């Protein structure tokens, strides 16, 4: 079920990005409560002067230490 939901969200996101006149990608680092570091790639598209947030990817950051 989760894979199907992920597929549908990604499909919708792809259409939103393709149709957008303005795209603002951003990246942020976060640490979860269990002390794991993550990089979050997200952004916004503007449609009809409304800002729509999009989560593009979340990736666990691996320590080299």
C-alpha positions in Angstrom: 0.0 0.0 0.0 2.8 2.4 0.9 4.5 1.8 -2.4 1.3 2.6 -4.3 0.8 5.9 -2.3 4.5 6.8 -2.9 4.0 6.2 -6.6 0.9 8.4 -6.8 2.5 11.2 -4.8 5.6 11.2 -7.1 3.4 11.2 -10.2 1.4 14.2 -8.9 4.6 16.0 -7.9 6.1 15.4 -11.4 3.0 16.9 -13.1 3.0 19.9 -10.6 6.7 20.6 -11.4 6.2 20.3 -15.2 3.3 22.7 -15.1 4.8 25.3 -12.8 6.0 28.6 -14.1 8.0 29.2 -10.9 9.9 26.6 -8.9 11.9 27.2 -5.7 13.9 24.1 -4.6 15.4 24.1 -1.1 17.4 21.7 1.1 17.6 21.3 4.8 19.3 19.0 7.3 17.4 17.6 10.2 18.1 15.2 13.1 15.4 12.7 14.2 14.6 12.0 17.8 16.8 8.8 17.6 19.8 11.0 16.6 19.8 10.1 12.9 20.7 12.9 10.4 18.6 13.3 7.3 18.7 15.6 4.3 15.3 16.9 3.1 15.0 18.2 -0.4 11.8 20.1 -0.8 10.5 23.1 -2.7 7.6 25.1 -3.8 5.8 25.7 -7.0 3.5 28.7 -7.6 0.1 28.0 -9.2 -2.4 30.9 -9.6 -0.3 32.9 -7.2 -0.6 30.2 -4.5 2.6 28.6 -3.1 2.3 24.8 -3.0 4.9 22.9 -1.0 6.4 19.7 -2.4 8.6 17.1 -0.6 11.0 15.9 -3.3 13.2 13.5 -1.4 14.5 12.5 2.1 17.8 10.8 2.4 19.6 9.5 5.5 23.0 11.1 6.0 25.7 8.6 6.7 28.6 9.5 9.0 32.2 9.0 7.7 33.6 9.1 11.2 
